[in-house]
């Protein structure tokens, strides 16, 4: 099977604590052609020392306008048929990129391919059960950004058409990007497979800037929503889409997957560090 090639962009700035996990999680993927580009924002810790140890890695280090600017620089450098970004504190699960490439090969009409991610703590242990469903624009717009960017890839045709992240968004840049792509008519395809691990810890931007997150969310809803709804209507739509989301999961069988994942909370997923993490990831791949 002639599967598409992948480009992974990792924006970083003083990311020495976790970035090697991100790098290794790309380089140890099998059965898929992958390039990895690190766009560093002039780190002053040991980030570049770690990056330089990996000869196949492409990287630059210079001042930038923030995470979205760094990702855009990487998008424009990328040569892969599919392009995605992996934050420096996250990591892919074994077989995750092969699953994305296979789905893209089987669904050439899909412009955006997205899967599930598992939420883990700093040590890689599962802390939250969350499984997604087929794309639903209403759920995206009014429930919120349920698509995990760390498990998402974009066809090169999206980048070539000039669709990049909006650097004015500091917290909800992924939400704005997904909403803009949906508004432009691009096709989304969901892969019911755990693709990556998202580290849920105190330094996550979305946790530290809750006020800005709410403000940016409303901006996206007003810009790409079908109507200029009032605050009370938006709140009602959020509740309605939450219920719709549960129904979609029930119909697809993903609630059962989520319940099985819940029983795995506390288990280690760091497959790069030892056998226990690899065994957990093998179970995740079967869910």
ABEGO torsion letter per residue (X at the ends): XBBBBBBBBBBBBGAAAAAAAAAAAAAABBGBBBBBBBBBBGBABAAAAAAAABAABBBBBBBBAEAAAAAAAAAAABABABBBBBBAABBBBBGAAAAAAAAAAABAABABBBBBBBBBBAAGBBABBBBBBBBBAAAAAAAEBABBAAABBBBAAAAAAGBBBBAABAAAAAAAAAAAAAAAGBBBBBBBBBABBBBBBAABAAAABAAAAAAAAAAAAAAABABBBBAAAAAAAAAAAAAAAAAAAAAAGAAAAAAAAAAABGBBABAAAEAAAAAAAAAAAAX
